[in-house]
Amino acid sequence: MNKSGWHKTVMAVMLVSVLVLICGCGIFSGVAAGETDAYEEENANLVVVGFSQIGSESVWRTTNTLSVQKALTKENGYFLIFNNARQKQENQIKALRSFISQRVDYIVFSPVTENGWDTVLEEAREAGIPVILMDRMVNVEDASLYTTWIGSDVEEEGRKAGRWLEQYLRITNRQKEDINIIVLQGTLGSSSQRGRSSGFVEIANQYTNWHILDQRSGEFTTAKGKEIMEQMLDRYADIDVVVSQNDDMTFGAIEAIEESGRSVGRNGDILILSFDAVKDALLLVEEGKIAVDVECNPEQGMYLAEVIGMLERGEKVEKAYVVEEKVFTKENVSKYIESRTY
């Protein structure tokens, strides 16, 4: 069966599913065969993309999803099949196998964790479906199992946070003080958690007076971030710095710190280093509660559309595409807040 034939099959299956749902609601009034044929013809030339997202655990993740949905529209020549894995790898593997069975043109996914993908990616390769990783990476023995990756250099993000702290301590003449640090990690095993951890630790290991007291996962959520921060505040009386691996955990951590009677900020009790740089966090940078926020750019949909376009034209693509990102402090943040859309 040629590509157009596969597209007609996919579209027909999806149309039947929609009609079944409508019938179940008791409002189906009938669709003529000619109308079904017209639907298939109208969509036959669209590029079908199966997209499995990790979940919707944060503002960043929601924005990342929307950027893909805005880029891969029918008007732009795409038919997007979206799946929310709800933070479970087994859900993503099921979704990828569903995409394979539907013979989509491309599979795009942000892996929940790095390991455990070899088998399903081999199945995609055997089906002749290119796989594009977005945001996070996979750890596979054969890198040819995926076509390319689009995302952030999360290890460099960790280094950026470390370099900022290094510079700040030097400017404030605290470079010889003992600095006690708590790290709120993201989902354990994820690329962002591993990269930001190793990047920051690479800088921290250069200073014998930087002491990482504890590292615990806040699972990238506000509620868990607050819970873990409360535990750390009970356990450690002297905390100088909190490195929070995303803004949602940071919001929870700030709540916990302030409820404990302590303050945050450059002139406060605890210095906060955060990641992602969503608008609400940038407002806290401007206010002085977050000392630095290292951007992780969620607007990756346009990069994705560009790469798929290159593949459709038969052009060679790079193995990795790193999106542009900034570092925000009180000194530079004001000019970016108004234009922030997420």
DRENSE-942654 format. One record per residue: residue in three letters; x, y, z of N, C-alpha, C in turn. Coordinates in steps of 0.1 Angstrom, whole numbers. Each point is the difference from the previous one (the first is absolute). Layout:
BEGIN
['ALA', [X, Y, Z], [X, Y, Z], [X, Y, Z]],
...
END
This chain:
BEGIN
['MET', [9, -12, 0], [-9, 12, 0], [9, 12, 0]],
['ASN', [-3, 10, -8], [8, 12, -1], [-4, 10, 12]],
['LYS', [8, 11, 1], [-2, 9, 11], [-14, 6, 1]],
['SER', [-5, 3, -12], [-14, 6, 0], [-10, -10, 5]],
['GLY', [3, -13, -4], [-9, -11, 5], [0, -1, 15]],
['TRP', [12, 0, 6], [1, -1, 14], [-7, 12, 7]],
['HIS', [1, 12, -6], [-6, 11, 6], [-15, -1, 0]],
['LYS', [-6, -5, -11], [-14, -2, -1], [-5, -10, 11]],
['THR', [8, -11, 2], [-3, -10, 11], [0, 7, 13]],
['VAL', [11, 8, 4], [0, 6, 13], [-11, 10, 2]],
['MET', [-3, 8, -11], [-11, 10, 2], [-14, -7, 1]],
['ALA', [-2, -11, -7], [-12, -7, 1], [-2, -6, 14]],
['VAL', [10, -6, 5], [0, -6, 13], [-4, 10, 11]],
['MET', [7, 12, -1], [-3, 11, 9], [-14, 5, -1]],
['LEU', [-5, 1, -13], [-14, 5, -2], [-10, -9, 6]],
['VAL', [3, -14, -2], [-10, -9, 6], [0, 1, 15]],
['SER', [12, 2, 6], [1, 1, 15], [-9, 12, 4]],
['VAL', [2, 11, -7], [-8, 12, 4], [-15, -3, -1]],
['LEU', [-4, -7, -11], [-14, -2, -2], [-6, -10, 11]],
['VAL', [9, -9, 4], [-5, -9, 10], [-2, 7, 13]],
['LEU', [9, 10, 3], [-2, 8, 12], [-13, 8, -1]],
['ILE', [-2, 6, -12], [-12, 8, -1], [-13, -9, 1]],
['CYS', [1, -12, -5], [-12, -9, 1], [-3, -3, 15]],
['GLY', [11, -2, 7], [-1, -3, 14], [-7, 11, 8]],
['CYS', [1, 12, -5], [-6, 12, 7], [-14, 2, -5]],
['GLY', [-5, -9, -10], [-13, 1, -4], [-4, 11, -9]],
['ILE', [11, 6, -7], [-3, 12, -9], [4, -3, -14]],
['PHE', [3, -13, -3], [4, -3, -14], [-12, 0, -9]],
['SER', [1, 7, -11], [-11, 1, -9], [3, -6, -14]],
['GLY', [12, -5, -1], [4, -7, -13], [9, 9, -8]],
['VAL', [11, -7, -6], [9, 7, -10], [0, -8, -12]],
['ALA', [-3, 6, -11], [0, -7, -13], [14, -5, -4]],
['ALA', [0, -11, -8], [13, -6, -4], [8, 10, -8]],
['GLY', [-7, 8, -8], [7, 11, -8], [7, 10, 9]],
['GLU', [-6, 3, 12], [6, 9, 9], [13, -6, 6]],
['THR', [-1, -13, 3], [12, -7, 5], [11, 0, -10]],
['ASP', [-3, -2, -13], [10, 0, -10], [6, 14, -2]],
['ALA', [-8, 10, 1], [5, 14, -1], [9, 3, 12]],
['TYR', [-3, -5, 12], [9, 2, 11], [13, -6, -2]],
['GLU', [0, -13, -5], [13, -7, -3], [8, 7, -11]],
['GLU', [-6, 5, -10], [7, 7, -11], [6, 13, 5]],
['GLU', [-8, 7, 8], [5, 13, 5], [13, -2, 9]],
['ASN', [1, -11, 7], [11, -2, 9], [11, -9, -5]],
['ALA', [-2, -6, -12], [9, -10, -4], [15, 5, -2]],
['ASN', [2, 13, -3], [13, 5, -2], [7, 6, 12]],
['LEU', [-7, -1, 12], [6, 6, 12], [11, -9, 5]],
['VAL', [10, 6, 6], [10, -8, 7], [-5, -4, 14]],
['VAL', [-1, -13, 3], [-5, -5, 12], [11, -1, 11]],
['VAL', [-2, 6, 11], [10, 0, 10], [-6, -5, 13]],
['GLY', [6, -10, 6], [-5, -5, 13], [9, 6, 11]],
['PHE', [-6, 7, 10], [8, 8, 10], [-4, -5, 14]],
['SER', [10, -6, 7], [-3, -4, 14], [8, 9, 9]],
['GLN', [-8, 8, 8], [6, 9, 10], [0, -6, 13]],
['ILE', [10, 3, 8], [2, -5, 14], [-12, 1, 8]],
['GLY', [-6, 12, 0], [-12, 3, 8], [-3, 14, 0]],
['SER', [-6, 5, 11], [-3, 15, 1], [3, 4, 14]],
['GLU', [12, -4, 5], [4, 2, 14], [4, 14, 4]],
['SER', [2, 9, -11], [5, 13, 3], [-5, 10, -11]],
['VAL', [2, 13, 3], [-3, 10, -10], [9, -2, -12]],
['TRP', [12, -3, 3], [10, -2, -11], [-5, -11, -10]],
['ARG', [-4, -11, 6], [-4, -12, -8], [-13, 3, -8]],
['THR', [-9, 7, 6], [-12, 4, -7], [3, 9, -12]],
['THR', [9, 10, 2], [4, 9, -11], [8, -8, -11]],
['ASN', [8, -10, 4], [7, -8, -10], [-10, -7, -9]],
['THR', [-10, -6, 6], [-11, -7, -7], [-7, 10, -10]],
['LEU', [-4, 11, 5], [-7, 10, -8], [9, 5, -12]],
['SER', [13, 1, 2], [9, 4, -11], [0, -10, -11]],
['VAL', [-1, -13, 3], [-1, -10, -10], [-14, 0, -7]],
['GLN', [-10, 1, 8], [-14, 1, -6], [-2, 12, -9]],
['LYS', [7, 11, 3], [-2, 12, -8], [9, -2, -13]],
['ALA', [11, -7, 1], [8, -1, -12], [-5, -11, -10]],
['LEU', [-5, -11, 6], [-4, -11, -9], [-15, 0, -2]],
['THR', [-5, 10, -6], [-14, 2, -3], [-3, -5, -14]],
['LYS', [-13, -2, -2], [-5, -5, -13], [3, 11, -10]],
['GLU', [-1, 13, 3], [3, 11, -9], [15, -1, -4]],
['ASN', [8, -5, 8], [14, -1, -3], [4, -13, -7]],
['GLY', [-10, -8, -2], [2, -13, -7], [2, -12, 8]],
['TYR', [-5, 0, 13], [3, -11, 9], [-13, -5, 6]],
['PHE', [0, -13, 3], [-11, -6, 8], [7, -5, 13]],
['LEU', [-3, 6, 11], [7, -3, 13], [-9, -9, 9]],
['ILE', [6, -12, 4], [-7, -9, 9], [8, 2, 13]],
['PHE', [-7, 5, 10], [6, 4, 13], [-3, -10, 11]],
['ASN', [10, -3, 8], [-2, -9, 12], [7, 6, 12]],
['ASN', [-7, 0, 11], [5, 4, 13], [4, -12, 8]],
['ALA', [13, -2, 3], [4, -13, 7], [-2, 1, 15]],
['ARG', [-3, 11, 5], [-3, 2, 14], [11, -6, 9]],
['GLN', [12, 4, -4], [12, -3, 8], [4, -15, 1]],
['LYS', [-6, -8, -9], [3, -15, 1], [6, -5, -12]],
['GLN', [11, -7, 1], [7, -5, -12], [-8, -10, -7]],
['GLU', [-7, -8, 7], [-8, -11, -6], [-11, 6, -9]],
['ASN', [-5, 12, 4], [-10, 7, -9], [6, 5, -12]],
['GLN', [13, 5, 0], [6, 4, -12], [4, -11, -9]],
['ILE', [4, -11, 5], [3, -12, -8], [-13, -5, -7]],
['LYS', [-11, 0, 7], [-12, -4, -7], [-4, 10, -11]],
['ALA', [2, 13, 3], [-3, 10, -10], [9, -1, -12]],
['LEU', [13, -3, 2], [9, -1, -12], [-4, -12, -8]],
['ARG', [-4, -11, 7], [-5, -12, -8], [-13, 3, -7]],
['SER', [-8, 8, 5], [-13, 4, -6], [4, 8, -13]],
['PHE', [9, 9, 1], [4, 8, -11], [6, -9, -11]],
['ILE', [8, -10, 4], [6, -9, -10], [-11, -8, -7]],
['SER', [-10, -5, 7], [-11, -7, -6], [-9, 8, -9]],
['GLN', [0, 13, 2], [-8, 9, -8], [9, 5, -12]],
['ARG', [12, -4, 0], [9, 4, -11], [1, 15, -2]],
['VAL', [3, 7, 11], [2, 14, -1], [13, 3, -8]],
['ASP', [1, 12, -5], [12, 4, -7], [12, 2, 9]],
['TYR', [-3, 6, 11], [11, 3, 10], [-5, -2, 14]],
['ILE', [9, -5, 9], [-3, -1, 14], [9, 11, 7]],
['VAL', [-7, 8, 9], [7, 10, 8], [-3, -3, 14]],
['PHE', [10, -1, 9], [-4, -1, 14], [11, 5, 9]],
['SER', [-4, 5, 12], [9, 4, 11], [0, -11, 10]],
['PRO', [11, -8, 1], [0, -11, 9], [0, 3, 15]],
['VAL', [-9, -7, 7], [-1, 1, 14], [14, -2, 7]],
['THR', [6, -11, -4], [14, -3, 6], [9, -3, -12]],
['GLU', [13, -1, 2], [9, -3, -11], [1, -14, -4]],
['ASN', [-2, -10, 9], [2, -14, -3], [-13, -7, -3]],
['GLY', [2, -12, -7], [-11, -9, -2], [-8, 2, -14]],
['TRP', [7, 6, -10], [-6, 3, -12], [4, -8, -12]],
['ASP', [10, -8, 1], [7, -7, -11], [-11, -8, -8]],
['THR', [-8, -8, 7], [-9, -9, -7], [-10, 7, -8]],
['VAL', [-7, 10, 6], [-11, 7, -8], [6, 8, -11]],
['LEU', [12, 6, 2], [6, 8, -11], [5, -9, -11]],
['GLU', [4, -12, 3], [3, -10, -10], [-12, -4, -9]],
['GLU', [-12, 0, 7], [-12, -3, -7], [-4, 11, -9]],
['ALA', [3, 12, 4], [-3, 12, -9], [9, 0, -12]],
['ARG', [13, -4, 2], [9, 0, -11], [-4, -11, -10]],
['GLU', [-4, -12, 5], [-4, -10, -9], [-13, 4, -8]],
['ALA', [-8, 9, 6], [-11, 5, -7], [3, 11, -10]],
['GLY', [13, 5, 1], [4, 10, -9], [-5, 14, 4]],
['ILE', [-2, 2, 13], [-5, 13, 5], [11, 7, 7]],
['PRO', [4, 12, -4], [10, 8, 7], [-5, 4, 13]],
['VAL', [9, 0, 10], [-3, 4, 14], [7, 13, 3]],
['ILE', [-7, 10, 5], [7, 13, 4], [-2, 1, 15]],
['LEU', [10, 2, 7], [0, 2, 14], [-1, 15, 3]],
['MET', [-9, 4, 9], [-1, 14, 3], [2, 3, 15]],
['ASP', [7, 10, 4], [3, 4, 14], [9, -10, 7]],
['ARG', [-4, -12, 1], [9, -10, 8], [6, -10, -9]],
['MET', [10, -7, 5], [8, -10, -8], [-3, -14, 5]],
['VAL', [4, -9, -8], [-1, -14, 3], [14, -6, 1]],
['ASN', [2, -10, 8], [13, -8, 1], [-2, -13, -7]],
['VAL', [5, -1, -12], [-2, -12, -8], [14, -5, -5]],
['GLU', [2, -13, -2], [12, -5, -5], [3, 5, -15]],
['ASP', [-10, 1, -8], [1, 4, -14], [-7, 14, -2]],
['ALA', [8, 10, -2], [-5, 14, -1], [-8, 1, -13]],
['SER', [2, -9, -9], [-8, 1, -13], [-14, -3, 2]],
['LEU', [-4, -5, 12], [-14, -3, 2], [-9, 13, 0]],
['TYR', [6, 11, 2], [-7, 13, -2], [7, 9, -10]],
['THR', [-8, 8, -7], [5, 8, -11], [7, 12, 5]],
['THR', [-6, 7, 9], [6, 13, 6], [-6, 3, 13]],
['TRP', [6, 10, 7], [-5, 5, 13], [-1, 15, -1]],
['ILE', [-11, 5, 6], [-2, 15, 1], [-2, 3, 14]],
['GLY', [8, 9, 6], [-2, 4, 14], [11, 9, 5]],
['SER', [1, 0, 13], [9, 8, 8], [13, -8, 4]],
['ASP', [11, 8, 1], [12, -6, 6], [-1, 1, 15]],
['VAL', [-7, -10, 6], [-3, 1, 14], [13, -1, 9]],
['GLU', [10, -7, -5], [13, 0, 8], [6, 14, 1]],
['GLU', [-1, 7, -12], [5, 14, 0], [-9, 9, 9]],
['GLU', [-13, -3, 0], [-8, 8, 9], [4, -2, 15]],
['GLY', [4, -12, 4], [5, -2, 13], [13, 8, 3]],
['ARG', [9, 0, -11], [12, 8, 2], [-3, 14, 1]],
['LYS', [-9, 5, -8], [-4, 15, 1], [-4, 4, 14]],
['ALA', [-8, -9, 6], [-4, 3, 14], [12, 0, 9]],
['GLY', [9, -9, -2], [12, -1, 9], [9, 12, -3]],
['ARG', [1, 4, -12], [9, 12, -3], [-6, 12, 5]],
['TRP', [-13, 2, 0], [-6, 12, 6], [3, 0, 15]],
['LEU', [-2, -11, 7], [3, 0, 14], [14, 3, 3]],
['GLU', [9, -6, -8], [14, 3, 1], [3, 15, -1]],
['GLN', [-6, 7, -10], [2, 14, -2], [-6, 8, 11]],
['TYR', [-12, -4, 4], [-7, 8, 11], [8, -1, 13]],
['LEU', [5, -11, 4], [8, -1, 12], [13, 8, -1]],
['ARG', [6, 1, -12], [12, 8, -1], [-3, 15, 1]],
['ILE', [-11, 4, -6], [-4, 14, 0], [-3, 5, 14]],
['THR', [-7, -9, 8], [-4, 3, 14], [10, -4, 10]],
['ASN', [12, -3, -5], [12, -4, 9], [-4, -11, 10]],
['ARG', [-7, -10, -5], [-4, -12, 8], [7, -12, -6]],
['GLN', [10, 1, -9], [5, -11, -6], [8, -10, 9]],
['LYS', [4, 5, 12], [7, -9, 9], [-9, -5, 11]],
['GLU', [-13, 4, 0], [-9, -5, 10], [-5, -14, -3]],
['ASP', [-4, -8, 11], [-6, -13, -3], [-14, 3, -5]],
['ILE', [-4, -6, -11], [-13, 1, -7], [-7, -13, 1]],
['ASN', [-11, 0, 7], [-8, -12, 1], [-11, 0, -10]],
['ILE', [-1, -11, -8], [-9, 0, -11], [-10, -12, 0]],
['ILE', [-12, 3, -3], [-10, -11, -2], [-4, 0, -14]],
['VAL', [-1, -12, -6], [-4, -1, -14], [-14, -7, -1]],
['LEU', [-10, 7, -5], [-13, -6, -3], [1, -6, -14]],
['GLN', [0, -13, -1], [2, -6, -13], [-14, -2, -7]],
['GLY', [0, -2, -13], [-12, -3, -7], [-2, -15, 0]],
['THR', [-8, -5, -10], [-3, -14, 0], [13, -8, -2]],
['LEU', [3, -9, 9], [12, -7, 0], [2, -9, -13]],
['GLY', [11, 1, -6], [2, -8, -12], [-3, 8, -13]],
['SER', [-6, 12, 1], [-3, 8, -12], [12, 7, -4]],
['SER', [1, 3, -13], [11, 8, -5], [2, 13, 7]],
['SER', [-10, 7, 2], [1, 13, 7], [5, -1, 14]],
['GLN', [-4, -10, 7], [5, -2, 14], [14, -4, 0]],
['ARG', [4, -9, -9], [14, -5, -1], [9, 11, -4]],
['GLY', [-4, 7, -11], [8, 10, -6], [3, 12, 10]],
['ARG', [-11, 5, 5], [1, 12, 9], [8, -4, 13]],
['SER', [-2, -12, 4], [8, -5, 12], [15, 0, -3]],
['SER', [3, -7, -11], [14, -2, -3], [7, 13, -4]],
['GLY', [-7, 9, -7], [6, 13, -4], [3, 8, 13]],
['PHE', [-10, 1, 9], [2, 8, 12], [11, -6, 9]],
['VAL', [0, -13, 1], [10, -7, 9], [14, 2, -6]],
['GLU', [1, 1, -13], [13, 2, -7], [6, 13, 5]],
['ILE', [-8, 10, 1], [5, 13, 6], [2, -1, 15]],
['ALA', [-9, -6, 7], [1, 0, 14], [12, -8, 5]],
['ASN', [4, -10, -7], [12, -8, 4], [13, 7, -1]],
['GLN', [0, 12, -6], [12, 8, -1], [2, 8, 13]],
['TYR', [-10, -1, 9], [1, 8, 12], [-2, -8, 13]],
['THR', [10, -2, 8], [-1, -8, 12], [-9, 6, 10]],
['ASN', [-3, 13, -1], [-9, 6, 10], [-14, 0, -4]],
['TRP', [-3, -6, -12], [-14, -2, -4], [-5, -14, 5]],
['HIS', [-10, 0, 8], [-4, -13, 6], [-14, -3, -5]],
['ILE', [-2, -10, -8], [-14, -5, -4], [-5, -9, 11]],
['LEU', [-8, 6, 9], [-5, -8, 12], [-9, -11, -4]],
['ASP', [-8, 2, -10], [-10, -10, -4], [-6, 2, -14]],
['GLN', [-4, -10, -7], [-6, 1, -13], [-12, -10, 0]],
['ARG', [-12, 6, -1], [-12, -8, 0], [-9, 4, -12]],
['SER', [-8, -9, -5], [-9, 2, -11], [-13, 7, 5]],
['GLY', [-3, 11, -7], [-13, 6, 2], [-9, -3, -12]],
['GLU', [4, -8, -9], [-8, -5, -11], [-5, 11, -9]],
['PHE', [7, 11, 0], [-4, 11, -9], [-14, 6, 3]],
['THR', [-5, -2, 12], [-13, 5, 3], [0, 10, 12]],
['THR', [-9, 9, 1], [0, 10, 11], [-3, -7, 13]],
['ALA', [-9, -9, 1], [-4, -6, 12], [11, -9, 6]],
['LYS', [7, -7, -9], [11, -9, 5], [12, 9, 3]],
['GLY', [2, 10, -7], [11, 9, 3], [-1, 6, 14]],
['LYS', [-12, 4, 3], [-3, 6, 13], [2, -11, 11]],
['GLU', [-5, -12, -2], [1, -11, 9], [15, -3, 3]],
['ILE', [8, -1, -10], [14, -3, 2], [8, 11, 6]],
['MET', [-4, 13, -3], [7, 11, 6], [-3, 1, 15]],
['GLU', [-13, -3, 3], [-3, 0, 15], [8, -10, 7]],
['GLN', [2, -12, -6], [9, -10, 7], [14, 4, 1]],
['MET', [5, 7, -10], [14, 5, 0], [2, 11, 11]],
['LEU', [-10, 9, 1], [0, 10, 10], [0, -5, 14]],
['ASP', [-7, -11, 2], [-1, -7, 13], [14, -7, 3]],
['ARG', [6, -5, -10], [12, -8, 2], [13, 8, 1]],
['TYR', [0, 11, -7], [12, 8, -1], [-2, 15, 5]],
['ALA', [7, 4, 10], [-3, 13, 6], [7, 11, -8]],
['ASP', [11, -3, -7], [7, 10, -7], [1, -3, -15]],
['ILE', [-10, 6, -8], [0, -2, -14], [2, 14, -7]],
['ASP', [10, 1, -8], [4, 12, -7], [-7, 1, -14]],
['VAL', [0, -11, -7], [-4, 0, -14], [-9, -12, -3]],
['VAL', [-11, 3, -7], [-9, -11, -5], [1, 1, -15]],
['VAL', [5, -12, -6], [0, -1, -15], [-13, -8, -3]],
['SER', [-9, 6, -7], [-13, -7, -3], [-1, -2, -15]],
['GLN', [-1, -12, -4], [2, -4, -14], [-12, 3, -9]],
['ASN', [-11, 7, 5], [-9, 6, -9], [-9, 10, 9]],
['ASP', [-6, 9, -7], [-7, 11, 6], [-12, -5, 9]],
['ASP', [-7, -10, -4], [-11, -5, 7], [4, -5, 14]],
['MET', [11, -7, 1], [6, -4, 13], [4, 13, 8]],
['THR', [5, 9, -7], [5, 13, 6], [-12, 7, 7]],
['PHE', [-11, 1, -6], [-12, 6, 6], [-3, -7, 13]],
['GLY', [0, -13, 0], [-3, -8, 12], [11, 2, 11]],
['ALA', [12, 1, -5], [12, 2, 10], [-1, 13, 7]],
['ILE', [-3, 11, -8], [-1, 13, 5], [-12, 1, 11]],
['GLU', [-11, -7, -3], [-11, 0, 9], [5, -7, 14]],
['ALA', [7, -11, -2], [4, -7, 12], [10, 9, 8]],
['ILE', [9, 6, -6], [11, 8, 6], [-7, 12, 8]],
['GLU', [-9, 7, -7], [-6, 12, 6], [-10, -4, 11]],
['GLU', [-6, -12, -1], [-9, -5, 11], [8, -4, 12]],
['SER', [13, -3, -2], [9, -4, 11], [5, 13, 7]],
['GLY', [-3, 11, -5], [5, 13, 6], [13, 5, -5]],
['ARG', [5, -7, -11], [12, 4, -6], [-3, 8, -13]],
['SER', [10, 7, -5], [-2, 8, -12], [9, -5, -11]],
['VAL', [-4, 4, -12], [8, -4, -12], [5, 13, -7]],
['GLY', [10, -2, -8], [5, 12, -8], [14, 3, 3]],
['ARG', [6, 9, -7], [14, 4, 2], [3, 5, 14]],
['ASN', [-10, 7, 5], [1, 6, 14], [-7, -8, 10]],
['GLY', [-5, -12, -4], [-7, -9, 9], [8, -11, 6]],
['ASP', [-7, -9, 6], [7, -12, 7], [5, -10, -10]],
['ILE', [-8, -2, -11], [3, -11, -9], [0, 5, -14]],
['LEU', [10, -3, -8], [1, 4, -14], [-6, -11, -9]],
['ILE', [-9, 4, -9], [-7, -9, -9], [5, 0, -14]],
['LEU', [5, -11, -5], [4, -2, -14], [-10, -9, -7]],
['SER', [-7, 5, -10], [-10, -8, -7], [2, -2, -15]],
['PHE', [-8, -8, -6], [1, -4, -14], [-14, 1, -6]],
['ASP', [0, 3, -13], [-12, 0, -9], [-3, 15, -5]],
['ALA', [-2, 9, 10], [-2, 14, -3], [-14, 2, -6]],
['VAL', [-10, -5, 7], [-14, 3, -4], [-3, 14, 5]],
['LYS', [-11, 6, -5], [-3, 14, 3], [-1, 3, 15]],
['ASP', [-8, -9, 7], [-2, 2, 14], [13, 0, 8]],
['ALA', [9, -8, -5], [14, -1, 7], [8, 12, -3]],
['LEU', [-1, 5, -13], [7, 13, -3], [-5, 12, 8]],
['LEU', [-13, 0, 4], [-5, 10, 8], [7, -1, 14]],
['LEU', [2, -12, 5], [7, -2, 13], [15, 4, -1]],
['VAL', [6, -2, -12], [14, 5, -2], [0, 15, 1]],
['GLU', [-10, 6, -7], [-1, 15, 1], [-2, 5, 14]],
['GLU', [-8, -7, 8], [-3, 3, 14], [12, -2, 8]],
['GLY', [9, -9, -4], [12, -3, 8], [0, -13, 8]],
['LYS', [-12, -7, -1], [-1, -13, 7], [8, -11, -6]],
['ILE', [0, -1, -13], [9, -9, -7], [12, 7, -5]],
['ALA', [12, -5, 4], [12, 7, -3], [4, -1, -15]],
['VAL', [-2, -12, -6], [3, -2, -14], [-9, -11, -5]],
['ASP', [-4, 1, -12], [-8, -10, -7], [6, -3, -13]],
['VAL', [4, -12, -2], [6, -5, -13], [-11, -5, -9]],
['GLU', [-1, 6, -11], [-10, -3, -10], [1, -14, -6]],
['CYS', [-11, -7, 0], [-2, -12, -8], [-11, 3, -10]],
['ASN', [3, 2, -12], [-10, 5, -10], [-10, -11, -4]],
['PRO', [-13, 2, 3], [-10, -10, -4], [-5, 2, -14]],
['GLU', [3, 11, -6], [-6, 3, -13], [8, -8, -11]],
['GLN', [-2, -13, 0], [8, -9, -9], [-8, -5, -12]],
['GLY', [-13, 4, -1], [-8, -5, -11], [5, 5, -13]],
['MET', [4, 13, -1], [5, 5, -13], [13, -7, -5]],
['TYR', [8, -3, 10], [12, -8, -4], [-4, -14, -5]],
['LEU', [-10, -6, 6], [-5, -13, -4], [-5, 1, -14]],
['ALA', [-9, 10, -3], [-6, 1, -13], [11, 2, -11]],
['GLU', [10, 7, 4], [11, 3, -10], [8, -13, -3]],
['VAL', [2, -8, 10], [8, -12, -2], [-9, -10, -8]],
['ILE', [-12, -2, 3], [-9, -9, -8], [-1, 5, -14]],
['GLY', [0, 13, -2], [0, 5, -14], [12, -3, -7]],
['MET', [12, 0, 6], [12, -4, -6], [0, -15, -4]],
['LEU', [-5, -8, 9], [-1, -14, -2], [-10, -3, -12]],
['GLU', [-11, 7, -1], [-9, -2, -10], [6, 4, -14]],
['ARG', [9, 9, 0], [7, 5, -12], [12, -9, -3]],
['GLY', [2, -10, 8], [12, -9, -2], [13, 6, 3]],
['GLU', [0, 11, 9], [12, 6, 4], [6, -7, 12]],
['LYS', [13, 1, 1], [7, -6, 12], [-2, 9, 12]],
['VAL', [-2, -6, 11], [-2, 7, 13], [11, -3, 10]],
['GLU', [3, 9, 9], [10, -2, 10], [-5, -10, 10]],
['LYS', [9, -6, 8], [-5, -9, 10], [-6, 7, 13]],
['ALA', [3, 13, 1], [-5, 7, 11], [-1, 15, -3]],
['TYR', [-11, 6, 5], [-3, 14, -1], [-2, 6, 13]],
['VAL', [8, 9, 4], [-1, 7, 14], [-7, 13, -2]],
['VAL', [-10, 2, 8], [-8, 13, -1], [7, 11, 7]],
['GLU', [-3, 12, -3], [7, 12, 6], [-6, 3, 13]],
['GLU', [8, 3, 10], [-4, 2, 14], [8, 11, 7]],
['LYS', [-7, 7, 10], [7, 11, 7], [1, -3, 15]],
['VAL', [7, 9, 7], [1, -1, 15], [-6, 13, 5]],
['PHE', [-10, 0, 9], [-7, 11, 5], [4, 4, 14]],
['THR', [3, 12, 2], [3, 6, 14], [-8, 13, 1]],
['LYS', [0, 5, 12], [-7, 13, 3], [5, 11, -10]],
['GLU', [13, -1, -4], [6, 10, -8], [-6, 1, -14]],
['ASN', [-4, -12, -5], [-4, 0, -15], [-15, -5, -2]],
['VAL', [-7, -4, 10], [-12, -7, -2], [-12, 9, -4]],
['SER', [0, 13, 4], [-12, 8, -2], [-3, 1, -15]],
['LYS', [9, 1, -9], [-3, 2, -14], [-5, -12, -7]],
['TYR', [-1, -12, 7], [-5, -12, -6], [-14, -4, 5]],
['ILE', [-4, 6, 11], [-12, -5, 7], [-13, 2, -8]],
['GLU', [-1, 12, -6], [-13, 4, -7], [-2, -9, -12]],
['SER', [11, -4, -7], [-2, -8, -12], [-1, -15, 3]],
['ARG', [2, -4, 13], [-1, -14, 3], [-14, -5, -2]],
['THR', [-2, -11, -7], [-13, -5, -3], [-3, -13, 9]],
['TYR', [9, -4, 8], [-3, -12, 9], [6, 2, 14]],
END
